[in-house]
Structure formats: C-alpha cells, structure tokens
Amino acid sequence: TIESAGGQLVFQGGTQTLPAGAELDQAALTLTSTTLILEAGSIYNFTSLDLNASALVFNEDYELETLLIRGDGRVTMQDESVLTVTGLFDWEGGTITAGGRVVVETGAVGNLTTGSGKFIDGVLENRGTLNYTGTGLLFGRDGPNLEGRLENKAGAVLVVDGEGDFSNNHGSPSYVVENAGVFAKQGIGTTTSFSGVAFATTGTVSGSGILGVNLTNTGVLRPDPVPGGLTIQGTFTQTASGRTELGLAGPDAVLGHRSLTVTGAATLGGTLAVILQNPFAEPQNAQFTVLSYASRSGDFAAFEGLTQSGYTLTPVAGAGAYELLVTQEGQPPAQVLSLLAEFERYMGAAESGHALDPDCAPLADLDGDGWCNWLEFAMGTDPDDPADFCRMDSRWMRVGSASVFEIRFERKRWAGMLPWGLSWSDDMRVWQAVPAGSWEEEREPAAGAPGRETVRWSIPAPHGGERYFRIALGGWEEWGNMGRVSRPGLPPAGRSRR
C-alpha cells in the first residue's frame, strides 16, 4: 500500500508500476516526467490527477473529479476502457491515445487551452460543457487511420472561442467532429478551420465568426446578430431535416439581422424560420439580405414566421443573395432583447474590450465629437471616430402662407421606436421644447444604405432672424434597464440653424 498523510502524492521520473494486489490510497496524484502503469487487479482511489509531461496507463473504466493534462502528457486506456471526468477537465497539451475514451460528464466542464498540441487518437466525448479557447487540436499522432473522434453529445455544449482549429495530423480520412448538441462559434472575425477533419452535425450550430468547412446542416443553424454574422468558408448544404433560424432585429452590422454568408455554393432545402425581435421596425418595401452565397441551387421547402406582428415578409431568392421583402408593415414586436446588451455589444465593437468603461456609457462621448454614444448607436455612426457623426441638412421654406423649417438626417430604422426630443433657441442660451406632435415626420429607406432611413422633420417656424434647433434622444432607461434617468437628460447632441 502506498499512502500519504495529506496533500498530494507525487511521482517524479522513471516508470512506476502498481501491480495486481497493490493499493494506492491517495486522493490527489501528480505525475511529473514519469510513467505510471496501473495493472489489472491493482487498487487505487485517487479522484484528482495532474498529468505533467507524464503518461498514465490503465485498462479498466475509471472516474475522476478533476483531470489536468499538460506538458505533453499521455492518457492510455487499454481494452477500450473509459476515463470519465465528473468535475473539471483542463487540457493544455498532450495525447488521448487510441483504444480508449475520455468523457466529460454531464455537469462537468472541460477547457482546451494554450497553443500546444492536443492530440486525439482515441475518443473525446463531451456530455457537459467543453470550452475550446486555445489552438492546436489535432487528430492522429501515433500513426495513420486511428479512431480520432470528438463527440459532442445531445444536451452538451462545445464552445469554440477564437481561432481554435481541428486538424488532421496523419492523413487519415476517418477523423471527425460529431455534433449532436450545441456547437457555438464565438469570436468576431476569427476563423475555425476543419483541415482534413470532417464536421458532421445533427445538432445546433450557432454563433458568429468564420467556419472553414463544407457544412451540411441536418439539424439547426442559428447565426448570432453581431458584426458579420456567421460565415461558412466553403459550401453549404441544408437537407430536408435541416433548419436555419434567423432572428431579425435591425439590418445594420451590429444590431442586425442574423446573417449567414457562404463563400461557396449553397444548396438549399429544409426550413427557414424567422423570428422578429425588438427593435425590428422595417417600413413597407424594405428589402434586406439574410443569406449570401457564390451560387445557389434549390430553395427552402418550408418557411416559418413570415407573417407575425402584422408584418408580412416575402422571400426573394437571387443569384447571389437571399433576401426578405416587407410586403406589409406591421407593429414592432414585443421586446425580447435587452437593448442595453446590444448597446454594450455595439460599444464593444467600436472600442474593443471597453464596453463597460465610463467613456462608453450611453451619455458619454467616447470620441468627443459632440454626439453622445447613445445617439451614435441610434444613428449608426462610429462612436470611436470623431470624423464619423450624423450630418444634418436643414432649410427654411414657405408652404403656402406658413413658414416651415425642415431638418433631414439618417438613422437606423429601428431607432424610430425610441423617444426623440426637439428644442429651439434664438440665442443658444435659453432653449424651449418643441411640443411633441407639433412637427411632421416623414420616413423612407435611405438610398444605398440597407437598414437605414432618411428622416425629415417639418417644424412650423416664424420667418426672419436666426433660430437654432437641438435634437435629443431618450429611451436608454426603459429599453436598457439602466436605472432611472430623467428625460430628455441628454447633453446637446445635434444643432441646426435656420
């Protein structure tokens, strides 16, 4: 019997064998630059294993609470045995050898980190949550034509955050990532490549970024509404059982229609499902792209959600893009998204990593151009570029016997749902509010700017002298759940002079 009074038991250097009948009575075990062979009939009860540049060899099913593989460690499971992790599995580098299986159990968490090589010659099975934040996940190390498989089971979640790739290291045609759960791609602008590794999915593929793979969807495809949406760098085929789900909010790059881009050919079938989400507020005859491709064959066989909230959407299948046309304008849908979350995402895209900084708050002015971040959010301008702000055109004109002052500007279409304020002054010192409803508003899609609209406000105004107008925008308190802030409350945002 090998036992320790407390702490960890450490094996360092050489090869250690626990023969039949021998007992290893220790809860936490660390192997450093050594090989430990657990022969059949030996007795051991450790629940935590740190495998540091070492090898563990055993031939019966076993369960661990925690497992750390690092420094090119190796887990060898003989006779098709299974090693199950019920708590935490951290894999920094090393090999799961052929002939066995490592299981991340339901409720457990696995983390694949660092850029060191992580080789799958056997099977890595995920039933819990597996976070792949590193790089260098390779299939086939010790020879060709090995089992080499990652299985993401139904109910499990596999998150690939960043440039995580799946690569064939030994030329075998059998290596595969099988997804029956949720495969979530994260990381704006990052690419996850499947190089010589197949991707077979009957579950859900969601997220944003780039997937370098020829994708056949027999399950659910659900792009996220972030810059660029989801890009399939390859071909896309959706079978009769496949389903593409698009949540439509607004068509701009950040708070936008969930978009799917296919760089190759798209073969369509199955179902296209549309869900309207706040702040969807498209006018009649608005037309926007939800899917682009190099070429297309076939069409979706079924559609869901083309009629809801009074809206009617008509699909338009083109040679290079699949679009939706608003043939009947309805009422904006009930709120199902937090605008605060979308605002923070917008500010995060403008100033990466600083979405919650004080300079990125709604009433702050990140770039110092005189337009607060909340207004830039609504206008669709870059809050981190002082040269990019909303240009307002204005003119005085006579309509019959009346004098009218007209202000024209562009904004995101959904922004019409927010409360806008207008005030005027003769001297820019004393401001008076223009009563709500006392000016007329006209809206039309902005030419050549999908997702934007041109707004014209016509305000009764006396002729002669100078008059200044100021616009303000509220709504962050209700929509963003950011606490009580009195309206209008915004600093001067945009001024126009007659």
Backbone hydrogen bonds, N-H to C=O, Kabsch-Sander energy under -0.5 kcal/mol:
donor,donor_aa,acceptor,acceptor_aa,energy
2,I,23,E,-2.9
3,E,1,T,-0.5
4,S,25,D,-0.8
9,L,28,A,-2.2
10,V,8,Q,-0.5
11,F,30,T,-2.6
13,G,32,T,-1.9
16,Q,35,T,-3.7
18,L,37,I,-3.1
21,G,41,G,-1.9
22,A,19,P,-2.0
24,L,43,I,-3.5
25,D,2,I,-2.7
25,D,23,E,-0.6
26,Q,24,L,-0.9
29,L,48,S,-2.7
30,T,9,L,-2.8
31,L,50,D,-2.9
32,T,11,F,-3.0
32,T,30,T,-0.5
33,S,31,L,-0.5
33,S,52,N,-2.3
35,T,14,G,-1.9
36,L,55,A,-2.8
37,I,16,Q,-2.8
37,I,35,T,-0.5
38,L,36,L,-0.6
38,L,57,V,-3.1
39,E,18,L,-2.0
39,E,37,I,-0.8
42,S,39,E,-2.1
43,I,22,A,-3.1
45,N,24,L,-1.4
47,T,27,A,-2.6
48,S,27,A,-2.0
49,L,66,T,-1.8
50,D,29,L,-2.5
51,L,49,L,-0.6
51,L,68,L,-3.6
52,N,31,L,-2.7
52,N,50,D,-0.9
53,A,51,L,-0.7
53,A,70,R,-2.7
55,A,34,T,-2.3
56,L,74,R,-2.5
57,V,36,L,-2.5
58,F,76,T,-2.1
62,Y,82,V,-2.5
64,L,84,T,-3.1
65,E,47,T,-2.6
66,T,47,T,-1.9
67,L,88,L,-2.4
68,L,49,L,-2.5
69,I,90,D,-2.6
70,R,51,L,-2.7
70,R,68,L,-0.5
73,G,93,G,-0.8
74,R,54,S,-2.8
75,V,95,T,-2.4
76,T,56,L,-3.1
76,T,74,R,-0.6
77,M,75,V,-0.6
78,Q,58,F,-2.9
78,Q,76,T,-0.7
80,E,99,G,-1.0
81,S,78,Q,-1.2
83,L,101,R,-3.0
84,T,62,Y,-2.6
84,T,82,V,-0.6
85,V,103,V,-3.3
86,T,64,L,-2.8
86,T,84,T,-0.5
87,G,65,E,-1.0
88,L,65,E,-1.9
89,F,109,V,-2.6
90,D,67,L,-2.8
90,D,88,L,-0.5
91,W,89,F,-0.5
91,W,111,N,-3.0
92,E,69,I,-3.1
92,E,90,D,-0.6
93,G,69,I,-1.1
94,G,117,G,-2.5
95,T,73,G,-2.7
96,I,119,F,-2.6
97,T,75,V,-2.1
97,T,95,T,-0.7
100,G,97,T,-0.8
101,R,81,S,-1.4
102,V,123,V,-2.5
103,V,83,L,-2.8
104,V,125,E,-3.1
105,E,85,V,-2.6
105,E,103,V,-0.8
108,A,105,E,-2.5
109,V,87,G,-2.4
110,G,129,T,-3.0
111,N,89,F,-2.9
112,L,131,N,-3.2
113,T,91,W,-1.8
113,T,111,N,-0.8
118,K,136,G,-2.9
119,F,94,G,-3.3
119,F,117,G,-0.5
120,I,138,L,-2.9
121,D,96,I,-2.8
121,D,119,F,-0.7
122,G,96,I,-1.5
123,V,100,G,-1.5
124,L,149,R,-2.3
125,E,102,V,-3.1
125,E,123,V,-0.6
126,N,151,E,-3.4
127,R,104,V,-3.1
127,R,125,E,-0.6
128,G,104,V,-0.7
129,T,108,A,-2.0
130,L,157,V,-2.9
131,N,110,G,-3.4
131,N,129,T,-0.5
132,Y,130,L,-0.6
132,Y,159,V,-3.5
133,T,112,L,-1.7
133,T,131,N,-0.8
134,G,112,L,-2.0
135,T,114,T,-2.1
137,L,165,D,-0.8
138,L,118,K,-2.7
138,L,136,G,-0.8
139,F,167,S,-2.6
140,G,120,I,-1.1
140,G,138,L,-0.5
147,E,121,D,-0.7
148,G,121,D,-2.0
149,R,122,G,-2.1
150,L,176,V,-2.1
151,E,124,L,-2.6
151,E,149,R,-0.5
152,N,150,L,-0.6
152,N,178,E,-3.4
153,K,126,N,-2.5
153,K,151,E,-0.8
156,A,153,K,-2.3
157,V,128,G,-2.4
158,L,182,V,-3.1
159,V,130,L,-2.9
159,V,157,V,-0.5
160,V,158,L,-0.6
160,V,184,A,-2.8
161,D,132,Y,-2.0
161,D,159,V,-0.7
162,G,160,V,-0.8
162,G,186,Q,-2.3
166,F,193,S,-2.9
167,S,137,L,-2.3
168,N,195,S,-2.5
169,N,139,F,-2.8
169,N,167,S,-0.6
170,H,139,F,-0.7
175,Y,172,S,-0.5
176,V,148,G,-1.3
177,V,198,A,-2.7
178,E,150,L,-2.9
178,E,176,V,-0.6
179,N,177,V,-0.6
179,N,200,A,-3.0
180,A,152,N,-3.4
180,A,178,E,-0.6
181,G,152,N,-0.9
182,V,156,A,-2.4
183,F,204,T,-3.3
184,A,158,L,-2.8
184,A,182,V,-0.6
185,K,183,F,-0.6
185,K,206,S,-2.8
186,Q,160,V,-3.0
190,T,187,G,-2.0
192,T,210,I,-2.8
193,S,191,T,-0.6
194,F,212,G,-2.4
195,S,166,F,-2.6
195,S,193,S,-0.7
196,G,194,F,-0.9
198,A,175,Y,-2.1
200,A,177,V,-2.5
200,A,198,A,-0.5
201,T,199,F,-0.6
201,T,216,T,-0.6
202,T,179,N,-2.9
203,G,179,N,-1.5
204,T,181,G,-3.2
205,V,220,V,-2.9
206,S,183,F,-2.5
206,S,204,T,-0.5
207,G,222,R,-1.3
208,S,185,K,-2.1
209,G,229,G,-2.1
210,I,190,T,-2.6
211,L,231,T,-2.9
212,G,192,T,-3.2
212,G,210,I,-0.6
213,V,211,L,-1.5
215,L,213,V,-0.9
215,L,235,T,-2.3
217,N,215,L,-0.6
217,N,237,T,-3.2
218,T,201,T,-1.2
218,T,216,T,-0.7
220,V,203,G,-2.8
221,L,243,R,-2.8
222,R,205,V,-3.2
224,D,207,G,-2.3
226,V,224,D,-1.7
229,G,226,V,-2.7
230,L,259,S,-2.4
231,T,209,G,-2.7
232,I,261,T,-3.5
233,Q,211,L,-2.9
233,Q,231,T,-0.8
234,G,232,I,-1.8
236,F,265,A,-2.4
237,T,215,L,-2.7
238,Q,267,T,-2.6
239,T,217,N,-1.9
239,T,237,T,-0.5
242,G,239,T,-1.3
243,R,219,G,-1.6
244,T,271,T,-2.7
245,E,221,L,-3.0
245,E,243,R,-0.5
246,L,244,T,-0.5
246,L,273,A,-2.9
247,G,245,E,-0.5
248,L,246,L,-0.7
248,L,275,I,-2.5
249,A,247,G,-0.6
252,D,255,L,-0.7
256,G,254,V,-1.5
258,R,247,G,-1.3
259,S,257,H,-0.6
260,L,290,V,-1.7
261,T,230,L,-2.7
262,V,292,S,-2.5
263,T,232,I,-2.5
263,T,261,T,-0.5
264,G,234,G,-2.1
266,A,295,S,-2.6
267,T,236,F,-3.1
268,L,266,A,-0.6
268,L,297,S,-2.5
271,T,242,G,-2.1
272,L,302,A,-2.2
273,A,244,T,-3.0
273,A,271,T,-0.5
274,V,304,E,-2.7
275,I,246,L,-2.4
277,Q,248,L,-3.1
278,N,334,A,-0.5
280,F,277,Q,-1.1
285,N,326,V,-3.4
286,A,283,P,-1.7
288,F,324,L,-2.0
290,V,322,Y,-2.6
291,L,322,Y,-1.6
292,S,260,L,-2.0
293,Y,320,G,-2.2
294,A,264,G,-2.4
295,S,264,G,-0.8
297,S,266,A,-2.2
299,D,268,L,-0.7
301,A,270,G,-1.7
302,A,270,G,-1.8
304,E,272,L,-2.2
308,Q,311,Y,-1.4
311,Y,308,Q,-2.6
312,T,328,Q,-1.9
313,L,306,L,-2.9
314,T,325,L,-2.8
316,V,323,E,-3.1
318,G,316,V,-0.8
318,G,321,A,-2.5
322,Y,291,L,-4.0
323,E,316,V,-2.8
323,E,321,A,-0.5
324,L,288,F,-2.5
325,L,314,T,-2.4
326,V,286,A,-2.8
327,T,312,T,-2.3
327,T,325,L,-1.0
328,Q,312,T,-1.3
331,Q,309,S,-2.1
339,L,337,L,-0.7
339,L,479,W,-1.2
340,L,479,W,-0.7
342,E,338,S,-1.6
343,F,339,L,-2.9
344,E,340,L,-2.9
345,R,341,A,-2.0
346,Y,342,E,-2.4
347,M,343,F,-2.7
348,G,344,E,-2.2
349,A,345,R,-1.8
350,A,346,Y,-1.7
351,E,347,M,-2.9
354,H,351,E,-2.4
357,D,354,H,-1.5
360,C,357,D,-1.9
361,A,358,P,-1.8
364,A,361,A,-1.1
367,D,383,P,-0.6
368,G,365,D,-0.7
372,C,370,G,-0.5
373,N,364,A,-3.1
374,W,362,P,-2.5
376,E,372,C,-2.1
377,F,373,N,-2.2
378,A,374,W,-1.8
379,M,375,L,-2.6
380,G,376,E,-2.0
381,T,376,E,-1.4
385,D,382,D,-1.6
388,D,385,D,-1.9
389,F,387,A,-0.7
392,M,390,C,-0.5
393,D,391,R,-0.5
393,D,408,R,-2.6
395,R,406,E,-1.9
397,M,404,V,-2.8
399,V,397,M,-0.5
399,V,402,A,-2.5
400,G,398,R,-0.6
402,A,399,V,-2.0
404,V,397,M,-3.1
405,F,459,I,-3.0
406,E,395,R,-3.1
406,E,404,V,-0.5
407,I,457,W,-2.3
408,R,393,D,-3.2
409,F,455,V,-1.9
411,R,453,E,-2.0
412,K,378,A,-2.6
413,R,451,G,-1.9
415,A,412,K,-1.1
416,G,413,R,-1.5
417,M,414,W,-2.0
418,L,415,A,-1.7
420,W,418,L,-0.6
421,G,472,A,-3.0
423,S,470,R,-2.4
424,W,432,Q,-2.9
425,S,468,Y,-2.1
431,W,429,R,-0.6
432,Q,424,W,-2.7
434,V,422,L,-3.3
438,S,435,P,-2.0
440,E,458,S,-2.1
442,E,456,R,-2.1
444,E,454,T,-1.5
446,A,452,R,-2.1
449,A,446,A,-1.7
452,R,449,A,-2.0
453,E,411,R,-2.7
454,T,444,E,-3.1
455,V,409,F,-3.2
455,V,453,E,-0.5
456,R,442,E,-2.4
457,W,407,I,-2.7
458,S,440,E,-2.4
458,S,456,R,-0.5
459,I,405,F,-3.1
459,I,457,W,-0.6
461,A,403,S,-2.2
468,Y,425,S,-3.5
469,F,496,S,-3.1
470,R,423,S,-2.6
471,I,494,G,-1.6
472,A,421,G,-2.2
474,G,419,P,-2.8
479,W,475,G,-2.4
480,G,475,G,-0.5
480,G,476,W,-1.4
481,N,477,E,-0.6
482,M,476,W,-0.6
485,V,483,G,-0.5
493,A,471,I,-0.8
494,G,471,I,-0.8
496,S,469,F,-2.2
498,R,467,R,-3.0
